[in-house]
Amino acid sequence: MNLSREHIKQSIKDFKPQITTIDRYIIKKFIGTYVVALLLIIGIVIIFDLSEKVDKFVTNQAPLRLIVFQYYANFIPYFVNMFSPMFVFITVIFFTSKMAANTEIIAILAGGISFKRLMWPYFVSATVIVLCSLVLNLYVIPPCNKGRIAFEQKYVKKKYENFSRNVHYQISPGNFLYVQSFAPSNNTAYGFSLETINGHEITSKLSATEAQWDSTFQGWKLKDYILRTFEDGVENVKTGPKLDTVIAVTVEDFYRRKNTVQTLPDGQLRRLIRDQKIRGDKDVMFSLIEQNERWAMPFAAFILTLIGVSLSSVKRRGGIGLNIGIGIALSFSYILFMRFSQMFVYSNTLPPFIAIWMPNVLYLIIAIYLYRIAPK
């Protein structure tokens, strides 16, 4: 019995992954090549982006300090994280193909290391990248996006004009807000109506010709209001020229754009989704897409790493160039599929969670298949 326990303990100890010299070599290759690839691509992208926007910078008199520190300093994290899965894939394809061409992979496998064990340092490296990407997505990039989008609206794109019409909000269970139109020039909502419904009966209705936002008390100033209350079948009417009211809707709700969700950290985004669901806001789909993308994109690094190693671990007649070409094609197809899957949300064909994670599931199946048929 004692021998059996000792044997089990020894087996568990032997199974525990150890960082070997080969592991350190692959991790160093992985991380080092990934960082170099990022620096090269970032430099190229900045040059192309600057050449495309330099006329608008000059025309709109954008200060050099803001171009460097507000736009490009915030643009780099956004760009890096967006294409991080592609960089991971190309990195794995590049240095693994080079190792295979130099017969290093064959030597490692001939030395008694299994193909499954060979994947260990790859996934250690991918885990580091995934964790960094999640931190960037949830906490760092949203504030960066806020500065970048503000710069683009002022110096690159046309000035944003709000054309909110027929806005319906459920502020809280039983409380419904309707605004016929909103004017950003004076922060005024026209055709204001607030109804309270208990079951199937209206208990009160507050309406006004206009409601202007007042930042001093964070509320709305109603003009020419009519308050109707219903109790035991009796209607009571109260009117007046002015009335101050505070409700769970601020002027920021009317200024919110589709890309505003990109500027919200994880906690604020979750609260926004909760409020939008309560209000029945149709723009909740953009919030849900953003939330799921922040998690789905980083985890794609694991899947693309598995595909990359499975494809490039064997020496091919076409050499490294063929493997890199296949890698670029697959990585771009993944990003394209990720963007295309959003259309299923816009058309109400699939829920956001299923639509956004669907590319990961599909490419995971491809990765498992390639891993199973890879020469070992």
C-alpha positions in Angstrom: 0.0 0.0 0.0 2.9 2.4 0.9 4.6 1.6 -2.4 1.4 2.4 -4.3 1.1 5.8 -2.6 4.8 6.6 -3.2 4.4 5.5 -6.9 1.4 7.8 -7.3 3.2 10.7 -5.6 6.2 10.2 -7.9 4.0 10.0 -11.0 2.3 13.3 -10.0 5.7 14.9 -9.4 7.0 13.7 -12.7 3.9 15.0 -14.5 4.3 18.5 -13.1 5.6 20.8 -15.8 9.1 22.0 -15.3 10.8 24.9 -17.1 13.6 23.4 -19.0 16.3 24.9 -21.1 14.3 24.2 -24.2 11.3 25.8 -22.7 13.2 29.0 -21.9 14.6 28.9 -25.4 11.1 28.7 -27.0 9.6 31.3 -24.6 12.4 33.7 -25.3 11.9 33.2 -29.1 8.1 33.6 -28.8 8.1 36.7 -26.7 11.1 38.3 -28.4 9.7 37.8 -31.9 6.3 39.0 -30.8 7.7 42.2 -29.4 9.9 42.9 -32.5 6.9 42.2 -34.8 4.8 44.6 -32.9 7.4 47.4 -33.0 7.9 46.9 -36.8 4.2 46.9 -37.6 3.4 49.8 -35.3 6.0 51.9 -37.0 4.7 51.0 -40.5 1.1 51.7 -39.4 1.9 55.1 -37.9 3.6 56.1 -41.1 0.7 55.1 -43.3 -1.8 56.7 -40.9 0.1 59.9 -40.7 0.4 60.2 -44.5 -3.4 59.6 -44.7 -4.4 62.2 -42.1 -1.6 64.8 -42.3 -3.8 67.0 -44.6 -6.6 67.0 -42.0 -4.2 67.7 -39.2 -2.9 70.8 -41.1 -6.3 72.0 -42.2 -7.8 71.7 -38.7 -4.6 73.1 -37.1 -4.1 70.2 -34.8 -1.2 70.9 -32.3 1.8 68.7 -32.6 1.7 67.9 -28.9 -1.9 66.6 -29.2 -1.1 64.6 -32.3 1.7 62.8 -30.5 0.4 62.5 -26.9 -3.4 62.4 -27.3 -3.8 60.7 -30.7 -0.9 58.3 -31.4 -0.1 57.6 -27.7 -3.7 56.4 -27.4 -3.9 54.9 -30.9 -1.0 52.4 -30.3 -2.5 50.4 -27.5 -5.8 50.3 -29.4 -4.2 49.1 -32.6 -1.9 46.6 -30.8 -4.7 44.9 -28.9 -7.0 44.8 -31.9 -4.5 42.8 -34.0 -2.8 41.0 -31.2 -4.2 37.6 -32.2 -2.8 38.1 -35.7 0.6 39.1 -34.3 0.7 36.0 -32.1 -0.2 33.8 -35.1 2.5 35.3 -37.4 5.0 35.1 -34.6 4.4 31.4 -33.9 4.4 30.6 -37.6 7.7 32.6 -38.2 10.0 31.3 -35.5 8.5 27.7 -35.4 9.0 27.4 -39.2 12.6 28.6 -38.8 13.2 26.0 -36.0 11.7 23.3 -38.3 13.8 24.4 -41.2 16.9 24.1 -39.0 15.7 20.6 -37.9 15.5 21.9 -34.3 11.9 20.5 -33.9 13.1 17.1 -35.2 16.0 17.1 -32.7 13.7 18.0 -29.8 11.2 15.3 -30.6 14.0 12.7 -31.2 15.3 13.6 -27.8 12.3 12.0 -26.2 10.1 15.2 -25.8 6.5 14.6 -27.0 4.7 16.9 -29.3 2.2 17.6 -26.5 5.0 18.5 -24.1 6.5 20.7 -26.8 3.3 22.8 -26.6 3.9 23.7 -23.0 6.3 26.7 -23.5 4.1 28.0 -26.3 1.1 28.1 -24.1 3.0 29.7 -21.2 4.0 32.5 -23.6 0.4 32.8 -25.0 -0.9 33.0 -21.4 1.3 36.0 -20.7 0.1 37.7 -23.8 -3.6 36.8 -23.1 -3.3 38.3 -19.5 -1.7 41.5 -20.8 -4.3 41.8 -23.5 -7.2 41.3 -20.9 -5.7 44.0 -18.7 -5.4 46.4 -21.7 -9.0 45.6 -22.9 -10.7 46.0 -19.5 -8.8 48.9 -17.9 -6.2 50.6 -20.1 -7.6 50.9 -23.6 -11.0 52.4 -22.7 -9.4 55.6 -21.2 -7.1 55.7 -24.2 -10.0 55.4 -26.6 -11.7 58.3 -24.9 -8.7 60.6 -25.7 -8.3 59.1 -29.2 -12.0 59.5 -30.2 -12.2 63.0 -28.8 -9.2 64.0 -30.9 -10.7 62.4 -34.0 -14.0 64.2 -33.6 -12.3 67.5 -33.3 -9.4 67.3 -35.8 -10.2 64.4 -38.2 -13.8 63.7 -38.6 -16.8 66.0 -39.1 -18.3 67.5 -35.9 -20.8 65.1 -34.4 -24.4 66.2 -34.5 -27.0 64.5 -32.4 -30.3 63.6 -34.1 -32.1 61.8 -31.3 -35.7 61.3 -32.3 -38.5 59.4 -30.5 -36.4 58.2 -27.6 -38.1 55.6 -25.3 -36.6 54.6 -22.0 -37.7 52.4 -19.2 -36.0 54.3 -16.3 -37.0 51.7 -13.7 -39.7 49.0 -13.5 -43.0 50.8 -14.2 -41.5 54.2 -15.1 -41.3 55.1 -18.8 -39.8 58.1 -20.4 -40.5 59.4 -23.9 -38.8 62.3 -25.7 -39.9 63.4 -29.1 -36.5 65.1 -30.0 -33.3 66.3 -28.3 -31.3 69.4 -29.3 -27.6 69.3 -28.3 -27.2 73.0 -28.9 -29.1 73.9 -25.7 -29.3 70.5 -24.0 -33.1 70.5 -24.3 -35.5 67.6 -24.8 -38.8 68.5 -26.6 -42.0 66.6 -26.2 -41.1 65.3 -22.7 -43.3 62.7 -21.2 -42.9 60.5 -18.0 -45.4 57.8 -17.2 -45.8 55.6 -14.1 -47.6 52.3 -14.7 -48.7 49.9 -12.0 -49.8 46.6 -13.6 -52.0 47.6 -16.5 -53.0 51.0 -15.2 -51.4 54.4 -15.5 -51.0 56.0 -12.0 -49.4 59.2 -13.1 -48.2 61.1 -16.3 -45.9 64.1 -16.3 -45.6 65.9 -19.6 -44.0 69.1 -20.7 -43.4 71.0 -24.0 -39.6 71.0 -23.2 -37.1 69.9 -20.6 -33.8 71.6 -20.3 -30.8 70.0 -18.5 -29.5 72.0 -15.5 -26.0 70.9 -14.4 -26.2 72.8 -11.1 -28.6 70.3 -9.5 -28.1 67.5 -12.1 -31.8 67.5 -13.1 -34.3 68.8 -15.7 -36.2 72.1 -15.8 -39.6 71.5 -17.3 -41.5 74.2 -19.1 -45.3 74.3 -19.3 -45.8 71.0 -17.5 -49.0 69.0 -16.9 -49.1 66.4 -14.1 -51.9 63.9 -14.2 -52.4 61.5 -11.3 -55.0 58.7 -11.1 -56.3 57.4 -7.8 -59.5 55.2 -7.4 -60.6 56.2 -10.8 -60.3 59.9 -10.1 -58.0 62.1 -12.2 -56.2 65.0 -10.6 -54.5 67.6 -12.9 -51.8 70.0 -11.9 -50.2 72.5 -14.3 -47.6 75.2 -14.1 -45.1 77.2 -16.2 -42.0 75.6 -14.6 -41.0 72.5 -12.6 -37.6 71.0 -11.6 -37.3 67.3 -11.5 -34.6 64.7 -11.1 -34.8 61.3 -12.9 -32.4 58.5 -13.6 -31.7 59.9 -17.1 -29.0 62.5 -17.6 -27.9 64.6 -20.6 -25.1 62.1 -21.2 -27.6 59.5 -22.2 -28.6 61.6 -25.2 -25.0 62.2 -26.2 -24.0 58.5 -26.1 -22.8 57.2 -29.4 -22.3 53.7 -30.7 -18.5 53.9 -30.1 -18.9 55.5 -26.6 -18.9 52.0 -25.2 -15.2 51.7 -26.3 -14.3 54.4 -23.7 -15.9 52.7 -20.7 -13.8 50.5 -18.3 -15.2 47.1 -17.5 -17.2 48.2 -14.4 -18.8 51.2 -16.1 -19.6 49.0 -19.1 -21.4 46.4 -17.0 -23.4 49.1 -15.2 -24.4 50.6 -18.6 -25.5 47.2 -19.9 -27.6 46.8 -16.8 -29.3 50.2 -17.2 -29.8 49.7 -20.9 -31.5 46.4 -20.3 -33.8 48.0 -17.8 -34.6 50.9 -20.1 -35.1 48.6 -23.1 -32.5 50.6 -25.0 -31.9 49.2 -28.5 -28.3 50.3 -28.3 -27.6 47.6 -25.7 -26.4 45.4 -28.6 -23.3 47.6 -29.1 -22.5 47.4 -25.4 -22.9 43.6 -25.4 -20.7 43.3 -28.5 -18.0 45.4 -26.9 -18.1 43.4 -23.7 -17.9 40.0 -25.4 -15.1 41.2 -27.8 -13.0 42.3 -24.9 -12.9 38.7 -23.6 -13.1 36.7 -26.9 -10.2 38.4 -28.8 -7.5 37.8 -26.1 -8.4 34.1 -25.8 -8.0 33.7 -29.5 -4.2 33.7 -28.8 -4.5 30.2 -27.4 -6.3 28.9 -30.4 -4.1 30.6 -33.0 -1.0 29.4 -31.2 -2.2 25.8 -31.4 -2.9 26.2 -35.1 0.4 27.9 -35.7 2.5 25.2 -34.1 0.6 22.5 -35.8 1.1 24.0 -39.2 4.7 25.1 -39.0 6.4 22.3 -36.8 7.2 20.3 -39.9 9.7 21.3 -42.7 7.8 22.1 -45.9 9.0 22.3 -49.4 7.9 25.9 -49.8 10.0 26.9 -46.8 9.2 29.6 -44.2 7.5 31.8 -46.8 4.7 29.3 -47.5 4.0 28.9 -43.7 3.9 32.7 -43.2 1.6 33.1 -46.2 -0.8 30.5 -44.7 -0.5 32.2 -41.3 -1.4 35.6 -42.6 -4.3 34.2 -44.6 -5.7 32.4 -41.6 -5.2 35.3 -39.2 -6.9 37.8 -41.5 -9.7 35.3 -42.1 -10.2 35.1 -38.3 -10.4 38.9 -37.9 -12.7 39.1 -40.8 -15.0 36.4 -39.4 -15.0 38.2 -36.0 -16.2 41.4 -37.7 -18.7 39.6 -39.9 -20.2 37.7 -36.9 -21.4 41.1 -35.5 -23.9 41.2 -38.4 -25.7 38.3 -36.7 -26.3 40.6 -33.7 -27.4 43.6 -35.7 -30.0 41.4 -37.6 -31.2 39.8 -34.3 -30.2 36.4 -35.7 -28.0 35.4 -32.8 -27.4 36.6 -29.2 -24.2 38.7 -28.8 -22.4 36.0 -26.7 -22.9 33.3 -29.3 -22.2 35.5 -32.3 -18.9 36.9 -30.9 -17.6 33.6 -29.5 -18.6 31.7 -32.6 -15.3 32.4 -34.5 -13.3 31.1 -31.5 -15.4 27.9 -31.4 -14.9 27.3 -35.2 -11.2 28.0 -35.2 -10.8 25.8 -32.1 -12.3 22.9 -34.0 -9.8 23.7 -36.9 -6.9 23.9 -34.3 -7.8 20.5 -32.8 -8.0 18.9 -36.2 -4.6 20.3 -37.3 -3.1 19.3 -34.0 -4.3 15.7 -34.4 -2.9 15.3 -37.9 0.4 17.1 -37.2 3.5 14.9 -37.6 4.6 13.9 -34.1 
